[in-house]
Amino acid sequence: MDIFTREIVAWQISDRHDKTLVNASLLDGLVNRDFQKPIYIHSDQGAEYCSQDYT
């Protein structure tokens, strides 16, 4: 979710909350947006977000 506009940028559905789900959602959000300014990504720092693929 874009915190400023409250627009949903990307979402994924899976039966597991794992790094594959997190990475797919992140990439979907990055590919589908035209960023003119730097972006900031916030996560809860769970194990999925600390994976080598994500970082």
PQR file of N, CA, C, O and H, with PARSE charges and radii, in Angstrom:
ATOM      1  N   MET A   1       0.841  -1.176   0.000 -0.4000 1.5000
ATOM      2  CA  MET A   1       0.000   0.000   0.000 -0.0000 2.0000
ATOM      3  C   MET A   1       0.886   1.238   0.000  0.5500 1.7000
ATOM      4  O   MET A   1       1.846   1.346   0.763 -0.5500 1.4000
ATOM      5  N   ASP A   2       0.534   2.157  -0.870 -0.4000 1.5000
ATOM      6  CA  ASP A   2       1.198   3.453  -0.868 -0.0000 2.0000
ATOM      7  C   ASP A   2       0.634   4.231   0.314  0.5500 1.7000
ATOM      8  O   ASP A   2      -0.559   4.532   0.340 -0.5500 1.4000
ATOM      9  H   ASP A   2      -0.246   2.069  -1.490  0.4000 1.0000
ATOM     10  N   ILE A   3       1.460   4.554   1.277 -0.4000 1.5000
ATOM     11  CA  ILE A   3       0.995   5.200   2.498 -0.0000 2.0000
ATOM     12  C   ILE A   3       0.438   6.600   2.226  0.5500 1.7000
ATOM     13  O   ILE A   3      -0.483   7.036   2.916 -0.5500 1.4000
ATOM     14  H   ILE A   3       2.430   4.309   1.257  0.4000 1.0000
ATOM     15  N   PHE A   4       0.970   7.296   1.253 -0.4000 1.5000
ATOM     16  CA  PHE A   4       0.514   8.651   0.957 -0.0000 2.0000
ATOM     17  C   PHE A   4      -0.862   8.650   0.295  0.5500 1.7000
ATOM     18  O   PHE A   4      -1.757   9.385   0.713 -0.5500 1.4000
ATOM     19  H   PHE A   4       1.718   6.942   0.692  0.4000 1.0000
ATOM     20  N   THR A   5      -1.028   7.823  -0.741 -0.4000 1.5000
ATOM     21  CA  THR A   5      -2.288   7.813  -1.489 -0.0000 2.0000
ATOM     22  C   THR A   5      -3.250   6.723  -1.018  0.5500 1.7000
ATOM     23  O   THR A   5      -4.417   6.726  -1.410 -0.5500 1.4000
ATOM     24  H   THR A   5      -0.301   7.226  -1.080  0.4000 1.0000
ATOM     25  N   ARG A   6      -2.783   5.792  -0.186 -0.4000 1.5000
ATOM     26  CA  ARG A   6      -3.558   4.650   0.291 -0.0000 2.0000
ATOM     27  C   ARG A   6      -3.938   3.700  -0.844  0.5500 1.7000
ATOM     28  O   ARG A   6      -4.854   2.890  -0.698 -0.5500 1.4000
ATOM     29  H   ARG A   6      -1.835   5.790   0.132  0.4000 1.0000
ATOM     30  N   GLU A   7      -3.239   3.799  -1.968 -0.4000 1.5000
ATOM     31  CA  GLU A   7      -3.492   2.950  -3.115 -0.0000 2.0000
ATOM     32  C   GLU A   7      -2.786   1.606  -2.925  0.5500 1.7000
ATOM     33  O   GLU A   7      -1.641   1.555  -2.474 -0.5500 1.4000
ATOM     34  H   GLU A   7      -2.495   4.457  -2.087  0.4000 1.0000
ATOM     35  N   ILE A   8      -3.476   0.529  -3.270 -0.4000 1.5000
ATOM     36  CA  ILE A   8      -2.851  -0.793  -3.240 -0.0000 2.0000
ATOM     37  C   ILE A   8      -1.934  -0.894  -4.450  0.5500 1.7000
ATOM     38  O   ILE A   8      -2.392  -0.806  -5.589 -0.5500 1.4000
ATOM     39  H   ILE A   8      -4.405   0.570  -3.637  0.4000 1.0000
ATOM     40  N   VAL A   9      -0.657  -1.078  -4.211 -0.4000 1.5000
ATOM     41  CA  VAL A   9       0.351  -1.109  -5.262 -0.0000 2.0000
ATOM     42  C   VAL A   9       0.496  -2.513  -5.831  0.5500 1.7000
ATOM     43  O   VAL A   9       0.642  -2.682  -7.042 -0.5500 1.4000
ATOM     44  H   VAL A   9      -0.285  -1.150  -3.285  0.4000 1.0000
ATOM     45  N   ALA A  10       0.457  -3.516  -4.967 -0.4000 1.5000
ATOM     46  CA  ALA A  10       0.589  -4.902  -5.410 -0.0000 2.0000
ATOM     47  C   ALA A  10       0.056  -5.824  -4.322  0.5500 1.7000
ATOM     48  O   ALA A  10       0.035  -5.478  -3.140 -0.5500 1.4000
ATOM     49  H   ALA A  10       0.338  -3.378  -3.984  0.4000 1.0000
ATOM     50  N   TRP A  11      -0.369  -6.996  -4.749 -0.4000 1.5000
ATOM     51  CA  TRP A  11      -0.779  -8.016  -3.790 -0.0000 2.0000
ATOM     52  C   TRP A  11      -0.666  -9.382  -4.432  0.5500 1.7000
ATOM     53  O   TRP A  11      -0.749  -9.530  -5.651 -0.5500 1.4000
ATOM     54  H   TRP A  11      -0.352  -7.277  -5.709  0.4000 1.0000
ATOM     55  N   GLN A  12      -0.477 -10.369  -3.587 -0.4000 1.5000
ATOM     56  CA  GLN A  12      -0.339 -11.756  -4.015 -0.0000 2.0000
ATOM     57  C   GLN A  12      -1.161 -12.628  -3.072  0.5500 1.7000
ATOM     58  O   GLN A  12      -1.410 -12.252  -1.926 -0.5500 1.4000
ATOM     59  H   GLN A  12      -0.410 -10.249  -2.597  0.4000 1.0000
ATOM     60  N   ILE A  13      -1.575 -13.779  -3.554 -0.4000 1.5000
ATOM     61  CA  ILE A  13      -2.304 -14.745  -2.738 -0.0000 2.0000
ATOM     62  C   ILE A  13      -1.525 -16.056  -2.729  0.5500 1.7000
ATOM     63  O   ILE A  13      -1.041 -16.516  -3.763 -0.5500 1.4000
ATOM     64  H   ILE A  13      -1.373 -14.084  -4.485  0.4000 1.0000
ATOM     65  N   SER A  14      -1.415 -16.643  -1.554 -0.4000 1.5000
ATOM     66  CA  SER A  14      -0.737 -17.927  -1.417 -0.0000 2.0000
ATOM     67  C   SER A  14      -1.283 -18.637  -0.197  0.5500 1.7000
ATOM     68  O   SER A  14      -1.863 -18.006   0.686 -0.5500 1.4000
ATOM     69  H   SER A  14      -1.809 -16.270  -0.713  0.4000 1.0000
ATOM     70  N   ASP A  15      -1.102 -19.938  -0.142 -0.4000 1.5000
ATOM     71  CA  ASP A  15      -1.500 -20.671   1.051 -0.0000 2.0000
ATOM     72  C   ASP A  15      -0.388 -20.697   2.102  0.5500 1.7000
ATOM     73  O   ASP A  15      -0.558 -21.265   3.182 -0.5500 1.4000
ATOM     74  H   ASP A  15      -0.631 -20.450  -0.860  0.4000 1.0000
ATOM     75  N   ARG A  16       0.754 -20.077   1.777 -0.4000 1.5000
ATOM     76  CA  ARG A  16       1.875 -19.993   2.711 -0.0000 2.0000
ATOM     77  C   ARG A  16       2.435 -18.572   2.731  0.5500 1.7000
ATOM     78  O   ARG A  16       2.543 -17.922   1.691 -0.5500 1.4000
ATOM     79  H   ARG A  16       0.893 -19.616   0.900  0.4000 1.0000
ATOM     80  N   HIS A  17       2.787 -18.103   3.919 -0.4000 1.5000
ATOM     81  CA  HIS A  17       3.450 -16.809   4.046 -0.0000 2.0000
ATOM     82  C   HIS A  17       4.944 -17.083   4.135  0.5500 1.7000
ATOM     83  O   HIS A  17       5.482 -17.328   5.214 -0.5500 1.4000
ATOM     84  H   HIS A  17       2.700 -18.631   4.763  0.4000 1.0000
ATOM     85  N   ASP A  18       5.608 -17.038   2.977 -0.4000 1.5000
ATOM     86  CA  ASP A  18       7.028 -17.351   2.927 -0.0000 2.0000
ATOM     87  C   ASP A  18       7.736 -16.341   2.028  0.5500 1.7000
ATOM     88  O   ASP A  18       7.118 -15.411   1.510 -0.5500 1.4000
ATOM     89  H   ASP A  18       5.171 -16.839   2.100  0.4000 1.0000
ATOM     90  N   LYS A  19       9.046 -16.540   1.852 -0.4000 1.5000
ATOM     91  CA  LYS A  19       9.820 -15.572   1.079 -0.0000 2.0000
ATOM     92  C   LYS A  19       9.385 -15.500  -0.374  0.5500 1.7000
ATOM     93  O   LYS A  19       9.525 -14.450  -1.000 -0.5500 1.4000
ATOM     94  H   LYS A  19       9.548 -17.296   2.273  0.4000 1.0000
ATOM     95  N   THR A  20       8.866 -16.576  -0.921 -0.4000 1.5000
ATOM     96  CA  THR A  20       8.387 -16.561  -2.302 -0.0000 2.0000
ATOM     97  C   THR A  20       7.216 -15.597  -2.451  0.5500 1.7000
ATOM     98  O   THR A  20       7.157 -14.830  -3.412 -0.5500 1.4000
ATOM     99  H   THR A  20       8.752 -17.429  -0.412  0.4000 1.0000
ATOM    100  N   LEU A  21       6.303 -15.635  -1.519 -0.4000 1.5000
ATOM    101  CA  LEU A  21       5.154 -14.731  -1.530 -0.0000 2.0000
ATOM    102  C   LEU A  21       5.595 -13.277  -1.369  0.5500 1.7000
ATOM    103  O   LEU A  21       5.144 -12.398  -2.103 -0.5500 1.4000
ATOM    104  H   LEU A  21       6.351 -16.258  -0.738  0.4000 1.0000
ATOM    105  N   VAL A  22       6.466 -13.038  -0.419 -0.4000 1.5000
ATOM    106  CA  VAL A  22       6.944 -11.679  -0.149 -0.0000 2.0000
ATOM    107  C   VAL A  22       7.699 -11.115  -1.352  0.5500 1.7000
ATOM    108  O   VAL A  22       7.475  -9.969  -1.743 -0.5500 1.4000
ATOM    109  H   VAL A  22       6.833 -13.752   0.178  0.4000 1.0000
ATOM    110  N   ASN A  23       8.587 -11.909  -1.936 -0.4000 1.5000
ATOM    111  CA  ASN A  23       9.370 -11.445  -3.083 -0.0000 2.0000
ATOM    112  C   ASN A  23       8.485 -11.204  -4.301  0.5500 1.7000
ATOM    113  O   ASN A  23       8.698 -10.237  -5.033 -0.5500 1.4000
ATOM    114  H   ASN A  23       8.770 -12.839  -1.618  0.4000 1.0000
ATOM    115  N   ALA A  24       7.512 -12.050  -4.526 -0.4000 1.5000
ATOM    116  CA  ALA A  24       6.605 -11.879  -5.669 -0.0000 2.0000
ATOM    117  C   ALA A  24       5.810 -10.583  -5.527  0.5500 1.7000
ATOM    118  O   ALA A  24       5.627  -9.854  -6.502 -0.5500 1.4000
ATOM    119  H   ALA A  24       7.339 -12.835  -3.932  0.4000 1.0000
ATOM    120  N   SER A  25       5.348 -10.302  -4.338 -0.4000 1.5000
ATOM    121  CA  SER A  25       4.590  -9.076  -4.100 -0.0000 2.0000
ATOM    122  C   SER A  25       5.466  -7.835  -4.280  0.5500 1.7000
ATOM    123  O   SER A  25       5.042  -6.851  -4.886 -0.5500 1.4000
ATOM    124  H   SER A  25       5.496 -10.894  -3.545  0.4000 1.0000
ATOM    125  N   LEU A  26       6.674  -7.890  -3.757 -0.4000 1.5000
ATOM    126  CA  LEU A  26       7.604  -6.769  -3.906 -0.0000 2.0000
ATOM    127  C   LEU A  26       7.926  -6.508  -5.375  0.5500 1.7000
ATOM    128  O   LEU A  26       7.857  -5.367  -5.833 -0.5500 1.4000
ATOM    129  H   LEU A  26       7.018  -8.690  -3.265  0.4000 1.0000
ATOM    130  N   LEU A  27       8.271  -7.541  -6.102 -0.4000 1.5000
ATOM    131  CA  LEU A  27       8.609  -7.373  -7.521 -0.0000 2.0000
ATOM    132  C   LEU A  27       7.412  -6.881  -8.327  0.5500 1.7000
ATOM    133  O   LEU A  27       7.561  -6.047  -9.219 -0.5500 1.4000
ATOM    134  H   LEU A  27       8.327  -8.468  -5.731  0.4000 1.0000
ATOM    135  N   ASP A  28       6.228  -7.396  -8.015 -0.4000 1.5000
ATOM    136  CA  ASP A  28       5.028  -6.944  -8.695 -0.0000 2.0000
ATOM    137  C   ASP A  28       4.813  -5.446  -8.467  0.5500 1.7000
ATOM    138  O   ASP A  28       4.470  -4.716  -9.397 -0.5500 1.4000
ATOM    139  H   ASP A  28       6.107  -8.074  -7.290  0.4000 1.0000
ATOM    140  N   GLY A  29       5.012  -5.001  -7.248 -0.4000 1.5000
ATOM    141  CA  GLY A  29       4.859  -3.588  -6.936 -0.0000 2.0000
ATOM    142  C   GLY A  29       5.888  -2.711  -7.622  0.5500 1.7000
ATOM    143  O   GLY A  29       5.575  -1.598  -8.042 -0.5500 1.4000
ATOM    144  H   GLY A  29       5.290  -5.595  -6.492  0.4000 1.0000
ATOM    145  N   LEU A  30       7.098  -3.197  -7.736 -0.4000 1.5000
ATOM    146  CA  LEU A  30       8.155  -2.412  -8.382 -0.0000 2.0000
ATOM    147  C   LEU A  30       7.990  -2.354  -9.892  0.5500 1.7000
ATOM    148  O   LEU A  30       8.254  -1.319 -10.504 -0.5500 1.4000
ATOM    149  H   LEU A  30       7.352  -4.101  -7.394  0.4000 1.0000
ATOM    150  N   VAL A  31       7.560  -3.445 -10.494 -0.4000 1.5000
ATOM    151  CA  VAL A  31       7.416  -3.509 -11.949 -0.0000 2.0000
ATOM    152  C   VAL A  31       6.238  -2.667 -12.439  0.5500 1.7000
ATOM    153  O   VAL A  31       6.308  -2.057 -13.506 -0.5500 1.4000
ATOM    154  H   VAL A  31       7.346  -4.285  -9.997  0.4000 1.0000
ATOM    155  N   ASN A  32       5.178  -2.638 -11.673 -0.4000 1.5000
ATOM    156  CA  ASN A  32       3.947  -1.989 -12.117 -0.0000 2.0000
ATOM    157  C   ASN A  32       3.860  -0.504 -11.772  0.5500 1.7000
ATOM    158  O   ASN A  32       2.815   0.110 -11.989 -0.5500 1.4000
ATOM    159  H   ASN A  32       5.122  -3.134 -10.807  0.4000 1.0000
ATOM    160  N   ARG A  33       4.907   0.076 -11.251 -0.4000 1.5000
ATOM    161  CA  ARG A  33       4.875   1.489 -10.865 -0.0000 2.0000
ATOM    162  C   ARG A  33       5.948   2.264 -11.621  0.5500 1.7000
ATOM    163  O   ARG A  33       6.997   1.722 -11.969 -0.5500 1.4000
ATOM    164  H   ARG A  33       5.755  -0.423 -11.074  0.4000 1.0000
ATOM    165  N   ASP A  34       5.668   3.533 -11.866 -0.4000 1.5000
ATOM    166  CA  ASP A  34       6.652   4.430 -12.463 -0.0000 2.0000
ATOM    167  C   ASP A  34       7.131   5.363 -11.355  0.5500 1.7000
ATOM    168  O   ASP A  34       6.481   6.363 -11.048 -0.5500 1.4000
ATOM    169  H   ASP A  34       4.816   3.973 -11.584  0.4000 1.0000
ATOM    170  N   PHE A  35       8.254   5.034 -10.769 -0.4000 1.5000
ATOM    171  CA  PHE A  35       8.750   5.806  -9.639 -0.0000 2.0000
ATOM    172  C   PHE A  35       9.593   6.977 -10.120  0.5500 1.7000
ATOM    173  O   PHE A  35      10.596   6.794 -10.811 -0.5500 1.4000
ATOM    174  H   PHE A  35       8.782   4.222 -11.018  0.4000 1.0000
ATOM    175  N   GLN A  36       9.182   8.160  -9.753 -0.4000 1.5000
ATOM    176  CA  GLN A  36       9.917   9.369 -10.091 -0.0000 2.0000
ATOM    177  C   GLN A  36      10.817   9.816  -8.939  0.5500 1.7000
ATOM    178  O   GLN A  36      11.766  10.573  -9.143 -0.5500 1.4000
ATOM    179  H   GLN A  36       8.368   8.308  -9.191  0.4000 1.0000
ATOM    180  N   LYS A  37      10.519   9.354  -7.751 -0.4000 1.5000
ATOM    181  CA  LYS A  37      11.273   9.726  -6.558 -0.0000 2.0000
ATOM    182  C   LYS A  37      11.762   8.455  -5.888  0.5500 1.7000
ATOM    183  O   LYS A  37      11.289   7.365  -6.209 -0.5500 1.4000
ATOM    184  H   LYS A  37       9.748   8.739  -7.585  0.4000 1.0000
ATOM    185  N   PRO A  38      12.703   8.582  -4.960 -0.5600 1.5000
ATOM    186  CA  PRO A  38      13.137   7.393  -4.213  0.2800 2.0000
ATOM    187  C   PRO A  38      11.949   6.757  -3.487  0.5500 1.7000
ATOM    188  O   PRO A  38      11.018   7.454  -3.084 -0.5500 1.4000
ATOM    189  N   ILE A  39      11.984   5.450  -3.324 -0.4000 1.5000
ATOM    190  CA  ILE A  39      10.915   4.770  -2.611 -0.0000 2.0000
ATOM    191  C   ILE A  39      11.449   4.216  -1.300  0.5500 1.7000
ATOM    192  O   ILE A  39      12.638   3.925  -1.170 -0.5500 1.4000
ATOM    193  H   ILE A  39      12.740   4.884  -3.651  0.4000 1.0000
ATOM    194  N   TYR A  40      10.567   4.076  -0.346 -0.4000 1.5000
ATOM    195  CA  TYR A  40      10.887   3.495   0.944 -0.0000 2.0000
ATOM    196  C   TYR A  40       9.979   2.295   1.143  0.5500 1.7000
ATOM    197  O   TYR A  40       8.766   2.385   0.956 -0.5500 1.4000
ATOM    198  H   TYR A  40       9.601   4.313  -0.451  0.4000 1.0000
ATOM    199  N   ILE A  41      10.561   1.193   1.516 -0.4000 1.5000
ATOM    200  CA  ILE A  41       9.804  -0.031   1.716 -0.0000 2.0000
ATOM    201  C   ILE A  41       9.879  -0.394   3.185  0.5500 1.7000
ATOM    202  O   ILE A  41      10.962  -0.510   3.758 -0.5500 1.4000
ATOM    203  H   ILE A  41      11.547   1.121   1.668  0.4000 1.0000
ATOM    204  N   HIS A  42       8.717  -0.570   3.783 -0.4000 1.5000
ATOM    205  CA  HIS A  42       8.632  -0.917   5.201 -0.0000 2.0000
ATOM    206  C   HIS A  42       8.127  -2.344   5.340  0.5500 1.7000
ATOM    207  O   HIS A  42       7.188  -2.745   4.652 -0.5500 1.4000
ATOM    208  H   HIS A  42       7.837  -0.475   3.317  0.4000 1.0000
ATOM    209  N   SER A  43       8.741  -3.104   6.219 -0.4000 1.5000
ATOM    210  CA  SER A  43       8.284  -4.462   6.500 -0.0000 2.0000
ATOM    211  C   SER A  43       8.321  -4.687   8.008  0.5500 1.7000
ATOM    212  O   SER A  43       8.862  -3.876   8.760 -0.5500 1.4000
ATOM    213  H   SER A  43       9.504  -2.779   6.778  0.4000 1.0000
ATOM    214  N   ASP A  44       7.745  -5.788   8.426 -0.4000 1.5000
ATOM    215  CA  ASP A  44       7.745  -6.091   9.862 -0.0000 2.0000
ATOM    216  C   ASP A  44       9.014  -6.813  10.315  0.5500 1.7000
ATOM    217  O   ASP A  44       9.134  -7.171  11.487 -0.5500 1.4000
ATOM    218  H   ASP A  44       7.306  -6.447   7.815  0.4000 1.0000
ATOM    219  N   GLN A  45       9.956  -7.028   9.404 -0.4000 1.5000
ATOM    220  CA  GLN A  45      11.249  -7.668   9.681 -0.0000 2.0000
ATOM    221  C   GLN A  45      11.116  -9.111  10.137  0.5500 1.7000
ATOM    222  O   GLN A  45      11.966  -9.611  10.875 -0.5500 1.4000
ATOM    223  H   GLN A  45       9.859  -6.737   8.452  0.4000 1.0000
ATOM    224  N   GLY A  46      10.053  -9.787   9.701 -0.4000 1.5000
ATOM    225  CA  GLY A  46       9.921 -11.213   9.964 -0.0000 2.0000
ATOM    226  C   GLY A  46      10.955 -11.988   9.165  0.5500 1.7000
ATOM    227  O   GLY A  46      11.704 -11.410   8.378 -0.5500 1.4000
ATOM    228  H   GLY A  46       9.363  -9.381   9.101  0.4000 1.0000
ATOM    229  N   ALA A  47      10.993 -13.272   9.366 -0.4000 1.5000
ATOM    230  CA  ALA A  47      11.991 -14.118   8.709 -0.0000 2.0000
ATOM    231  C   ALA A  47      11.926 -14.009   7.191  0.5500 1.7000
ATOM    232  O   ALA A  47      12.958 -14.077   6.524 -0.5500 1.4000
ATOM    233  H   ALA A  47      10.385 -13.742  10.006  0.4000 1.0000
ATOM    234  N   GLU A  48      10.732 -13.842   6.638 -0.4000 1.5000
ATOM    235  CA  GLU A  48      10.586 -13.740   5.188 -0.0000 2.0000
ATOM    236  C   GLU A  48      11.281 -12.500   4.646  0.5500 1.7000
ATOM    237  O   GLU A  48      11.826 -12.516   3.542 -0.5500 1.4000
ATOM    238  H   GLU A  48       9.893 -13.787   7.180  0.4000 1.0000
ATOM    239  N   TYR A  49      11.260 -11.436   5.422 -0.4000 1.5000
ATOM    240  CA  TYR A  49      11.846 -10.172   4.991 -0.0000 2.0000
ATOM    241  C   TYR A  49      13.343 -10.093   5.253  0.5500 1.7000
ATOM    242  O   TYR A  49      14.016  -9.186   4.762 -0.5500 1.4000
ATOM    243  H   TYR A  49      10.818 -11.424   6.319  0.4000 1.0000
ATOM    244  N   CYS A  50      13.861 -11.036   6.021 -0.4000 1.5000
ATOM    245  CA  CYS A  50      15.300 -11.077   6.297 -0.0000 2.0000
ATOM    246  C   CYS A  50      16.030 -12.059   5.389  0.5500 1.7000
ATOM    247  O   CYS A  50      17.240 -12.246   5.518 -0.5500 1.4000
ATOM    248  H   CYS A  50      13.315 -11.772   6.420  0.4000 1.0000
ATOM    249  N   SER A  51      15.305 -12.683   4.476 -0.4000 1.5000
ATOM    250  CA  SER A  51      15.938 -13.654   3.580 -0.0000 2.0000
ATOM    251  C   SER A  51      16.927 -12.952   2.669  0.5500 1.7000
ATOM    252  O   SER A  51      16.801 -11.757   2.403 -0.5500 1.4000
ATOM    253  H   SER A  51      14.322 -12.531   4.370  0.4000 1.0000
ATOM    254  N   GLN A  52      17.894 -13.686   2.201 -0.4000 1.5000
ATOM    255  CA  GLN A  52      18.917 -13.130   1.308 -0.0000 2.0000
ATOM    256  C   GLN A  52      18.291 -12.629   0.008  0.5500 1.7000
ATOM    257  O   GLN A  52      18.711 -11.602  -0.524 -0.5500 1.4000
ATOM    258  H   GLN A  52      17.997 -14.657   2.417  0.4000 1.0000
ATOM    259  N   ASP A  53      17.301 -13.338  -0.501 -0.4000 1.5000
ATOM    260  CA  ASP A  53      16.631 -12.928  -1.749 -0.0000 2.0000
ATOM    261  C   ASP A  53      15.961 -11.565  -1.579  0.5500 1.7000
ATOM    262  O   ASP A  53      16.025 -10.730  -2.482 -0.5500 1.4000
ATOM    263  H   ASP A  53      16.960 -14.173  -0.069  0.4000 1.0000
ATOM    264  N   TYR A  54      15.329 -11.333  -0.448 -0.4000 1.5000
ATOM    265  CA  TYR A  54      14.614 -10.078  -0.219 -0.0000 2.0000
ATOM    266  C   TYR A  54      15.583  -8.921  -0.022  0.5500 1.7000
ATOM    267  O   TYR A  54      15.412  -7.853  -0.609 -0.5500 1.4000
ATOM    268  H   TYR A  54      15.278 -12.011   0.285  0.4000 1.0000
ATOM    269  N   THR A  55      16.607  -9.140   0.813 -0.4000 1.5000
ATOM    270  CA  THR A  55      17.531  -8.056   1.112 -0.0000 2.0000
ATOM    271  C   THR A  55      18.432  -7.791  -0.069  0.5500 1.7000
ATOM    272  O   THR A  55      19.286  -6.906  -0.009 -0.5500 1.4000
ATOM    273  H   THR A  55      16.746 -10.008   1.289  0.4000 1.0000
TER
END
